């Protein structure tokens, strides 16, 4: 088992949420990847999508507050993007290479994760079996990110690192965790 803690940083010009903190941990064991996020900030000041009656696969989740992670196999250009809305909606995309060949990953027909809300805390946790995508001995490179939308309509972009002059979660230089 490989567990790593993380702390996300806002893209320099995108965040007015000065007291916001986004932390969590990533764990890999065999084919399973588990990720947990904690967003520490007064939730009344953020736009948090309301819980879906029946969570479904949806496009465009990153246009609102959304938790994301990306992973690729070391030395391969192919990678996957997971989008997790606090409403419970989700999507998974597969890319052949950097922003190329985007397709919904059909291996997943549901993606159950938990969301807990308190006045100053939003927690999201997911445990996903990747056996149909990877073998247990493949080394994964992982990027973790979050998009946060404030009540004022401002969008801030949070990642482990920001390797370019614009927020770009797909950039392989941001896949800095090894699992």
C-alpha positions in Angstrom: 0.0 0.0 0.0 1.3 3.4 -1.0 -0.4 6.4 0.8 0.5 10.0 0.1 -0.9 13.2 1.6 -1.3 16.2 -0.6 -2.0 19.9 -0.4 -3.3 21.8 -3.4 -2.2 25.3 -4.3 -4.3 27.9 -6.1 -3.2 29.1 -9.5 -1.6 32.5 -8.7 -4.0 34.8 -10.5 -7.2 32.8 -10.1 -7.9 32.8 -6.4 -9.4 35.4 -4.1 -10.1 32.6 -1.6 -7.2 33.6 0.6 -8.1 31.4 3.6 -9.1 28.4 1.6 -7.2 25.1 2.1 -7.6 21.9 0.1 -5.8 18.8 1.4 -6.2 15.1 1.2 -4.6 11.8 0.6 -4.1 9.3 -2.2 -3.7 5.6 -1.6 -2.9 2.8 -4.1 -3.1 -0.9 -3.4 -3.0 -3.4 -6.3 -5.6 -2.1 -8.8 -7.4 0.2 -6.4 -6.9 3.9 -6.1 -8.5 5.7 -3.2 -8.6 9.5 -3.0 -10.0 11.8 -0.3 -10.3 15.6 -0.5 -11.0 18.1 2.2 -11.9 21.7 1.2 -11.7 23.9 4.3 -13.6 27.2 3.7 -17.0 28.7 4.6 -19.3 26.8 2.2 -21.9 29.6 2.2 -19.3 31.6 0.2 -19.0 29.0 -2.5 -21.2 27.7 -5.2 -21.6 24.0 -4.3 -23.8 22.0 -6.7 -26.9 20.6 -4.9 -27.0 16.8 -4.3 -28.4 14.9 -7.3 -31.3 12.7 -6.6 -29.7 10.1 -8.9 -26.1 10.9 -9.6 -25.2 10.4 -13.3 -22.4 10.7 -15.8 -22.3 14.3 -17.0 -20.1 16.5 -19.1 -18.9 20.0 -18.1 -18.6 19.3 -14.4 -15.4 21.5 -14.2 -17.5 24.6 -15.0 -18.7 24.5 -11.3 -17.0 23.4 -8.1 -15.5 20.1 -9.0 -12.8 17.7 -7.7 -10.6 16.1 -10.3 -7.7 13.8 -10.7 -5.7 12.5 -13.6 -3.5 9.5 -13.9 -1.3 7.9 -16.6 1.0 5.0 -16.7 4.6 6.0 -16.4 6.3 6.4 -19.9 3.0 6.3 -21.7 1.2 9.3 -23.3 -2.3 7.9 -22.5 -4.0 9.2 -19.4 -7.4 9.4 -17.7 -9.3 12.3 -16.2 -11.9 11.8 -13.4 -14.4 14.6 -12.6 -16.3 14.4 -9.3 -19.0 16.9 -8.5 -20.1 17.5 -4.9 -23.6 16.8 -6.3 -22.6 13.2 -6.9 -22.4 13.5 -10.6 -19.2 12.2 -12.3 -17.4 11.5 -15.5 -14.2 9.7 -16.6 -12.4 10.5 -19.8 -9.6 8.7 -21.6 -7.0 10.6 -23.7 -4.6 9.1 -26.2 -2.0 11.9 -25.5 -2.0 15.5 -24.2 -5.5 16.8 -24.8 -5.9 14.4 -27.8 -8.4 11.7 -28.5 -10.7 12.5 -25.6 -13.4 9.8 -25.1 -15.6 8.9 -22.3 -14.1 5.9 -20.5 -16.9 3.3 -21.0 -15.4 0.9 -18.4 -17.3 2.8 -15.7 -21.1 2.8 -15.6 -21.2 4.3 -12.2 -18.7 5.9 -9.9 -20.0 6.0 -6.3 -18.2 8.3 -3.9 -19.1 9.9 -0.7 -19.6 13.6 0.0 -19.9 15.2 3.5 -20.7 18.8 4.2 -20.3 20.9 7.3 -20.4 24.7 7.5 -16.6 25.1 6.8 -15.7 21.7 5.4 -16.5 19.7 2.3 -15.1 16.2 2.1 -15.2 13.9 -0.9 -13.9 10.3 -1.0 -13.6 7.8 -3.8 -12.3 4.3 -4.0 -12.1 3.0 -7.6 -11.0 -0.3 -9.1 -8.8 0.3 -12.1 -8.2 -3.4 -13.0 -9.8 -3.0 -16.4 -7.4 -0.1 -17.2 -4.0 -1.0 -15.6 -2.1 -4.0 -14.2 -1.2 -4.0 -10.5 2.6 -3.6 -11.3 2.3 -0.6 -13.5 3.6 2.7 -12.0 1.0 5.5 -12.1 1.7 9.2 -12.3 -1.1 11.2 -10.7 -2.2 14.9 -10.8 -4.8 16.1 -8.4 -6.9 19.3 -8.8 -10.0 21.1 -7.8 -12.0 23.9 -9.4 -13.7 26.1 -6.9 -16.5 28.7 -7.8 -17.3 31.4 -5.4 -20.7 33.0 -4.8 -19.3 36.1 -6.6 -18.9 33.9 -9.7 -15.1 33.8 -9.5 -13.4 30.5 -10.5 -10.2 29.4 -8.9 -8.0 26.5 -10.0 -6.2 24.4 -7.5 -3.5 21.8 -8.2 -0.4 20.1 -6.8 1.7 22.4 -9.0 1.0 24.8 -11.9 3.8 24.2 -14.5 2.5 26.6 -17.1 1.5 30.3 -17.3 -2.2 29.2 -17.5 -4.1 26.7 -15.4 -3.6 23.4 -17.2 -4.4 20.2 -15.2 -3.7 18.1 -18.3 -0.1 19.1 -18.5 2.0 16.0 -17.7 4.4 18.0 -15.6 1.6 18.3 -13.0 1.4 14.5 -12.7 3.9 14.5 -9.8 2.5 11.9 -7.4 3.7 8.4 -8.1 1.4 5.5 -7.1 
